[in-house]
Amino acid sequence: MGRELLTVIEQIGREKGIDTGRILEAVEAALQTAAKKRYGAENIQIKIDRKNGEIEAISLKKIVNEVTNAKSEVSLEEARKVDSEAELGDEIGSLIEIEEFGRIAAQTAKQVIFQKVREAEWEAVQREFSTRQGDLVNGIILGQERRNYIVDLGRTEAILPAHEQIPREVYRRGDRIKAYLLEVKRTMRDVQVILSRTHPNFIVKLFEAEVPEIAEKILEIKAVVREPGDRTKIAVVSRDRAVDPVGACVGMKGSRVQAVVRELRGEKIDIIGWTPDPRVFIAEALNPAVIEKVGVDEEKKSALVVVGDNQLSLAIGRNGQNVRLAAKLTGWKIDIIGASEYEKEKAVRDQESRAAIAQQLQDQHAKLMEAESAAAQKADDQKAEESKMDKDEDDEQRGKQAAATV
C-alpha cells in the first residue's frame, strides 16, 4: 500500500503542478483528523515514510497519577506495563493499525485529502498567475455561464466577465482567444483569474507584441483611450529621433496596426504622435479631421478648435465620439466650431471691439476737454487773484503817499 500511495501522490503532483511534499503533509493531516475521529484520542501523530510510503500512527498520552481524561492521559501503572522506565509527566505512545480506521474514517480522510490538495492547487495557481498579472494570455473557450465566458489557460480556468467583453463579440466552445490578465483574486471557494478584452492596457500589450520598438523601450505609449468595439486612440512618442513613432506603429503597408485591428475584430485605431505642445497635440488627437486653428486657455485647460465647415461632423464624430476620445486622451476640455461660425463670431467681436475702442476714445476726449477747461478756469482764477493782489498793492502805496503829504 505504501508504494502505491507514493505513486498516486507523485501522479497528483505532476498533474496539478504541486510539490509532493505538500501533498504528503496534506495526507498526514487528513489521516490525523480521521484517526482522532475514529479513536477519540486528542494527541495522535501520523508520519508517512518519504521513501517507501509506509504509514505510522502513534497515539500519545501523558503519564499521570490519577487519570481524569482517558483520551489524553494514562496512569503510571498502565504506562509501566508498556515501558518499565516510564515516569510521571512523560508521554507514552502506542501504535495504531491504519487498517482499523474503518469506512467512516477512510471517507473523512478522503475528503480532507481532497480539500488539502485543492488548496495547494489554488496556491500554486495564485502564485503562478499573480506574477503574470498585466500580461497577455492565450486560452480556449470552454463555455459560457451567465454571459461570462470560461477560458482554459492550461493550468487553470479563467473568467472573461460580460463587462470585460468587447460588445458584439461572440465565441463558441473551442475558439481560441487572446486577453489581458486583469486580476487574480482568492475567494473562500477558489482562486479566480479574471480576464479583460476592454481594458486600455489590452491595446498596449497588443502593440508591444506587434511593434518591437515598444518592447525595446525605443517607443513609449503615453496614453490610451478607447470605446471598446468602436474606436481607440493612442498617443506614442519616440526616444530616438531617427524613429517615427506613428510610422513604426503602423508598420509596412499598415501590417502592424492591421494585426491589432484584426484581433479587435475591426475596431478603428487612431495613432497620434505625442507632443508637449497642447495646440499641436489637440489638433493631432482630433485625427482624422483637418484642424485650422487651436486656441487654448492654460488656466482653465480648455481649448477652442476651428475646423472647416466640411470637417465639423468628422471632428466631432458620431455621437460626439471623436471629440470625446480626444478630450480624454489630451486631458483638455475641447470645444469645436466651424470656420463660418468662427468668422461670424469674429466679426461680431471685431465690431464690439471697434465700438469699445470708439467709446474709449470718446471718453478720453471728454476727459481731455474737461481737463483743459479746468486748466483754463484755474488760469483765469490765478490771473484774477494776481490782479487783485496788484490792486491791493497799489492802494497800499497810495495810502502811504497820502500819509507822507499830510
VMD Tcl script that draws the C-alpha trace (Angstrom):
set ca {
  {0.00 0.00 0.00}
  {2.86 2.38 0.87}
  {4.44 2.30 -2.58}
  {1.02 2.68 -4.23}
  {0.33 5.73 -2.08}
  {3.57 7.38 -3.13}
  {2.84 6.63 -6.78}
  {-0.60 8.26 -6.55}
  {0.81 11.30 -4.75}
  {3.56 11.72 -7.35}
  {0.97 11.48 -10.12}
  {-1.22 14.13 -8.49}
  {1.83 16.35 -8.07}
  {2.71 16.11 -11.76}
  {-0.85 16.71 -12.96}
  {-1.54 19.64 -10.65}
  {1.96 21.10 -10.56}
  {2.10 20.79 -6.75}
  {5.12 19.81 -4.68}
  {4.76 16.17 -3.49}
  {5.96 17.23 -0.04}
  {2.90 19.48 0.28}
  {0.61 16.61 -0.71}
  {2.25 14.23 1.78}
  {1.74 16.82 4.52}
  {-1.92 17.10 3.48}
  {-2.33 13.31 3.60}
  {-0.75 13.16 7.05}
  {-3.10 15.89 8.30}
  {-6.07 14.06 6.77}
  {-5.16 10.74 8.37}
  {-4.60 12.51 11.68}
  {-8.10 14.01 11.51}
  {-9.60 10.61 10.64}
  {-7.69 8.88 13.46}
  {-8.84 11.42 16.05}
  {-12.43 10.95 14.95}
  {-12.15 7.16 14.93}
  {-10.40 6.70 18.27}
  {-11.36 9.84 20.11}
  {-7.73 10.47 21.02}
  {-6.56 14.07 21.38}
  {-2.87 13.60 20.53}
  {-2.21 11.41 17.51}
  {0.86 11.70 15.31}
  {0.88 10.43 11.73}
  {4.10 10.01 9.76}
  {4.49 8.80 6.18}
  {7.88 7.46 5.19}
  {9.05 9.56 2.21}
  {10.98 6.60 0.76}
  {8.62 3.63 0.97}
  {5.30 5.29 1.76}
  {4.68 3.29 4.95}
  {2.27 4.95 7.37}
  {2.93 5.06 11.10}
  {0.21 6.22 13.52}
  {1.03 6.79 17.17}
  {-1.38 7.76 19.95}
  {0.41 9.80 22.63}
  {-0.83 10.08 26.22}
  {0.61 11.86 29.24}
  {1.54 9.76 32.29}
  {-0.30 10.97 35.45}
  {-1.08 9.72 38.95}
  {-4.82 9.98 38.53}
  {-6.47 9.80 35.10}
  {-9.13 12.50 34.56}
  {-9.23 12.37 30.74}
  {-8.76 8.92 29.26}
  {-8.36 10.38 25.76}
  {-5.11 12.16 26.63}
  {-3.89 10.61 29.90}
  {-2.70 7.22 31.17}
  {-1.83 6.06 34.70}
  {1.75 5.34 35.69}
  {0.82 1.73 36.37}
  {-0.57 1.20 32.86}
  {2.36 3.02 31.30}
  {4.91 0.79 33.04}
  {3.23 -2.27 31.58}
  {4.45 -0.96 28.24}
  {7.68 0.73 29.36}
  {9.17 -0.18 32.72}
  {11.18 3.06 32.78}
  {8.14 5.31 32.35}
  {7.94 8.29 34.72}
  {5.24 10.77 35.70}
  {4.95 13.66 33.27}
  {6.36 11.67 30.35}
  {4.39 10.91 27.19}
  {3.98 7.35 26.03}
  {2.85 6.28 22.60}
  {1.09 3.26 21.23}
  {0.91 2.22 17.58}
  {-2.43 2.30 15.79}
  {-3.17 -0.01 12.93}
  {-4.27 2.07 9.96}
  {-6.48 -0.74 8.70}
  {-8.66 -0.30 11.80}
  {-9.78 3.18 10.80}
  {-12.90 1.81 9.18}
  {-15.09 3.08 6.36}
  {-16.10 6.37 8.03}
  {-12.54 7.27 8.92}
  {-11.38 6.47 5.39}
  {-14.12 8.67 3.93}
  {-13.14 11.53 6.26}
  {-9.52 11.14 5.25}
  {-10.50 11.20 1.57}
  {-12.46 14.44 1.98}
  {-9.67 16.15 3.90}
  {-7.06 14.97 1.39}
  {-9.19 16.35 -1.46}
  {-9.56 19.71 0.30}
  {-5.86 20.00 1.15}
  {-4.79 19.08 -2.36}
  {-7.27 21.58 -3.80}
  {-5.96 24.33 -1.51}
  {-2.40 23.53 -2.56}
  {-3.51 23.67 -6.18}
  {-5.13 27.08 -5.59}
  {-1.94 28.40 -4.03}
  {0.10 27.15 -6.99}
  {-2.31 28.81 -9.43}
  {-2.33 32.06 -7.46}
  {1.46 32.08 -7.22}
  {1.94 31.47 -10.95}
  {-0.71 33.80 -12.35}
  {-0.13 36.64 -9.88}
  {3.31 37.09 -11.46}
  {1.65 37.24 -14.90}
  {-0.94 39.84 -13.94}
  {-0.95 42.58 -16.58}
  {0.26 40.23 -19.34}
  {-1.40 38.86 -22.46}
  {-2.63 35.27 -22.16}
  {-3.91 32.80 -24.72}
  {-6.72 30.39 -23.98}
  {-9.52 28.25 -25.35}
  {-13.21 28.92 -24.77}
  {-14.78 26.12 -22.71}
  {-18.27 27.51 -22.49}
  {-20.43 30.30 -21.12}
  {-22.10 30.76 -17.74}
  {-24.39 33.72 -17.05}
  {-22.91 35.63 -20.01}
  {-19.38 35.05 -18.62}
  {-17.01 33.03 -20.79}
  {-14.97 30.25 -19.16}
  {-11.47 30.12 -20.67}
  {-9.00 27.26 -20.39}
  {-5.49 28.61 -19.74}
  {-3.89 25.18 -19.39}
  {-3.07 25.19 -15.68}
  {-6.41 26.63 -14.66}
  {-9.67 28.09 -15.90}
  {-10.22 31.83 -16.13}
  {-13.30 34.03 -16.39}
  {-13.98 36.64 -19.06}
  {-16.84 38.60 -17.42}
  {-19.58 40.13 -19.52}
  {-18.47 43.70 -18.66}
  {-14.92 42.89 -19.82}
  {-16.06 41.59 -23.23}
  {-15.95 43.71 -26.38}
  {-19.54 44.45 -27.44}
  {-20.93 42.23 -30.19}
  {-18.11 39.66 -29.86}
  {-19.39 36.09 -29.77}
  {-17.34 32.95 -29.12}
  {-18.07 29.25 -29.39}
  {-16.65 26.34 -27.48}
  {-13.17 25.56 -28.78}
  {-12.45 29.07 -30.09}
  {-9.01 30.43 -29.30}
  {-8.91 33.76 -27.51}
  {-6.31 36.34 -26.50}
  {-6.97 38.52 -23.45}
  {-5.42 40.77 -20.81}
  {-4.87 39.15 -17.40}
  {-6.64 41.73 -15.30}
  {-6.74 40.26 -11.79}
  {-6.02 37.17 -9.70}
  {-8.05 37.01 -6.50}
  {-8.51 34.39 -3.79}
  {-12.03 33.63 -2.58}
  {-13.32 31.24 0.06}
  {-14.10 28.68 -2.62}
  {-11.29 29.00 -5.15}
  {-8.84 31.29 -6.96}
  {-10.38 33.39 -9.72}
  {-8.35 34.53 -12.72}
  {-10.16 37.48 -14.33}
  {-9.53 38.37 -17.98}
  {-10.37 41.50 -19.96}
  {-10.61 42.50 -23.61}
  {-11.88 46.03 -22.91}
  {-9.07 47.36 -20.69}
  {-6.88 50.08 -22.32}
  {-3.77 48.10 -21.37}
  {-5.00 45.29 -23.63}
  {-4.23 47.64 -26.53}
  {-0.80 48.44 -25.05}
  {0.10 44.74 -24.81}
  {-1.14 44.02 -28.33}
  {1.09 46.78 -29.73}
  {4.02 45.57 -27.62}
  {3.62 42.16 -29.25}
  {3.48 43.63 -32.77}
  {5.93 46.56 -32.51}
  {9.46 45.56 -31.38}
  {10.39 49.21 -30.80}
  {7.82 49.40 -27.98}
  {9.09 46.23 -26.31}
  {12.65 47.59 -26.64}
  {11.59 50.91 -24.99}
  {12.52 52.95 -28.08}
  {8.86 53.97 -28.33}
  {6.58 54.73 -25.43}
  {2.79 54.67 -25.40}
  {1.92 57.77 -23.39}
  {-1.85 57.34 -23.26}
  {-4.64 55.08 -24.49}
  {-8.37 55.77 -24.57}
  {-10.99 53.60 -26.16}
  {-14.63 52.82 -26.55}
  {-14.35 49.03 -26.97}
  {-15.65 47.70 -30.23}
  {-15.77 51.13 -31.90}
  {-12.65 53.28 -31.65}
  {-9.30 53.60 -29.89}
  {-6.83 56.48 -29.79}
  {-3.24 56.01 -28.64}
  {-0.51 58.64 -28.17}
  {3.06 57.49 -28.80}
  {6.43 59.19 -28.50}
  {9.90 58.17 -29.68}
  {13.09 58.35 -27.62}
  {15.09 58.12 -30.84}
  {14.77 60.99 -33.32}
  {15.51 58.58 -36.15}
  {12.39 56.53 -35.37}
  {9.00 57.86 -36.42}
  {6.61 56.74 -33.64}
  {3.47 56.73 -35.78}
  {5.14 55.04 -38.75}
  {6.67 52.34 -36.55}
  {3.29 51.51 -35.03}
  {1.54 51.47 -38.41}
  {4.21 49.25 -39.98}
  {4.97 48.47 -43.61}
  {1.73 48.92 -45.57}
  {-0.13 49.05 -42.25}
  {0.81 45.48 -41.33}
  {1.40 46.09 -37.63}
  {-1.69 48.12 -36.86}
  {-3.84 45.83 -39.02}
  {-2.76 42.84 -36.92}
  {-4.09 44.64 -33.84}
  {-7.28 45.67 -35.66}
  {-7.92 42.04 -36.67}
  {-7.54 40.92 -33.06}
  {-10.07 43.60 -32.06}
  {-12.49 42.48 -34.80}
  {-12.31 45.72 -36.79}
  {-12.10 48.33 -34.03}
  {-10.78 51.61 -35.51}
  {-7.41 52.76 -34.16}
  {-6.01 56.30 -34.41}
  {-2.25 56.52 -33.73}
  {-1.13 60.00 -32.66}
  {2.32 61.41 -32.12}
  {2.57 62.81 -28.60}
  {3.99 66.31 -28.12}
  {4.21 68.64 -25.09}
  {2.71 71.49 -27.18}
  {-1.01 71.33 -26.29}
  {-2.11 73.06 -29.52}
  {-0.36 70.52 -31.73}
  {-1.37 67.56 -29.55}
  {-5.04 68.58 -29.54}
  {-5.01 69.04 -33.31}
  {-3.43 65.60 -33.78}
  {-5.83 64.00 -31.29}
  {-8.80 65.05 -33.42}
  {-7.49 62.97 -36.32}
  {-8.79 62.23 -38.96}
  {-10.30 65.75 -39.09}
  {-8.18 68.61 -40.54}
  {-7.79 71.40 -37.99}
  {-7.43 75.09 -38.95}
  {-6.85 76.80 -35.61}
  {-6.49 75.87 -31.93}
  {-6.76 78.40 -29.12}
  {-6.03 77.36 -25.54}
  {-6.74 78.69 -22.07}
  {-3.91 77.38 -19.87}
  {-5.62 78.22 -16.58}
  {-8.93 76.53 -17.38}
  {-7.19 73.87 -19.52}
  {-9.77 74.34 -22.23}
  {-9.33 74.70 -25.97}
  {-11.34 76.19 -28.85}
  {-10.78 74.36 -32.12}
  {-11.73 75.80 -35.51}
  {-12.29 73.45 -38.45}
  {-13.60 73.85 -41.95}
  {-17.37 73.53 -42.21}
  {-16.97 70.32 -44.20}
  {-14.77 68.90 -41.41}
  {-17.06 69.74 -38.50}
  {-19.01 66.46 -38.34}
  {-15.80 64.47 -38.82}
  {-14.07 66.33 -35.97}
  {-16.98 65.81 -33.61}
  {-17.57 62.21 -34.66}
  {-20.65 60.02 -34.42}
  {-22.49 60.92 -31.22}
  {-19.50 63.10 -30.27}
  {-17.18 60.08 -30.06}
  {-14.13 61.62 -31.77}
  {-14.01 64.81 -29.70}
  {-14.87 62.85 -26.54}
  {-11.93 60.47 -27.01}
  {-9.62 63.36 -27.97}
  {-10.54 65.19 -24.75}
  {-9.81 62.07 -22.67}
  {-6.53 61.48 -24.48}
  {-5.22 65.03 -24.04}
  {-6.83 65.84 -20.70}
  {-8.21 69.12 -22.12}
  {-11.79 70.35 -22.47}
  {-12.33 70.79 -26.22}
  {-14.96 72.92 -27.96}
  {-15.22 72.74 -31.75}
  {-16.81 75.28 -34.13}
  {-16.92 75.59 -37.91}
  {-14.94 78.23 -39.80}
  {-18.03 80.18 -40.95}
  {-19.39 80.36 -37.38}
  {-15.96 81.42 -36.19}
  {-15.85 84.23 -38.81}
  {-19.32 85.42 -37.77}
  {-18.33 85.45 -34.13}
  {-15.06 87.13 -35.06}
  {-16.93 89.84 -36.99}
  {-19.21 90.41 -34.01}
  {-16.23 90.50 -31.69}
  {-14.40 92.92 -34.04}
  {-17.46 95.20 -34.20}
  {-17.83 95.11 -30.45}
  {-14.12 95.75 -30.14}
  {-14.28 98.75 -32.52}
  {-17.30 100.14 -30.64}
  {-15.47 99.68 -27.36}
  {-12.39 101.45 -28.76}
  {-14.54 104.32 -30.12}
  {-16.27 104.69 -26.77}
  {-12.92 104.61 -25.07}
  {-11.59 107.35 -27.38}
  {-14.73 109.38 -26.81}
  {-14.36 109.02 -23.05}
  {-10.72 110.00 -23.28}
  {-11.60 113.08 -25.42}
  {-14.25 114.15 -22.93}
  {-11.80 113.76 -20.06}
  {-9.22 115.77 -22.03}
  {-11.73 118.58 -22.72}
  {-12.74 118.58 -19.08}
  {-9.09 118.76 -18.04}
  {-8.44 121.65 -20.49}
  {-11.49 123.54 -19.20}
  {-10.39 123.05 -15.64}
  {-6.89 124.26 -16.51}
  {-8.29 127.37 -18.27}
  {-10.52 128.13 -15.31}
  {-7.59 127.71 -13.00}
  {-5.53 130.11 -15.13}
  {-8.34 132.69 -15.09}
  {-8.69 132.36 -11.34}
  {-4.95 132.78 -10.96}
  {-4.98 135.93 -13.15}
  {-7.85 137.39 -11.16}
  {-6.01 136.66 -7.94}
  {-2.86 138.32 -9.29}
  {-4.89 141.38 -10.48}
  {-6.47 141.71 -7.05}
  {-3.08 141.44 -5.38}
  {-1.72 144.18 -7.71}
  {-4.71 146.47 -6.92}
  {-4.28 145.93 -3.19}
  {-0.60 146.71 -3.51}
  {-1.38 149.96 -5.47}
  {-3.95 151.02 -2.88}
  {-1.47 150.43 -0.10}
  {1.17 152.51 -1.94}
  {-1.23 155.47 -2.47}
  {-2.17 155.31 1.19}
  {1.45 155.64 2.21}
  {1.96 158.59 -0.16}
  {-1.08 160.40 1.24}
  {0.11 159.99 4.81}
  {3.51 161.38 3.90}
  {1.95 164.51 2.32}
  {0.00 165.28 5.47}
}
mol new
graphics top color blue
foreach p $ca { graphics top sphere $p radius 0.5 }
foreach p [lrange $ca 0 end-1] q [lrange $ca 1 end] { graphics top cylinder $p $q radius 0.2 }
display resetview
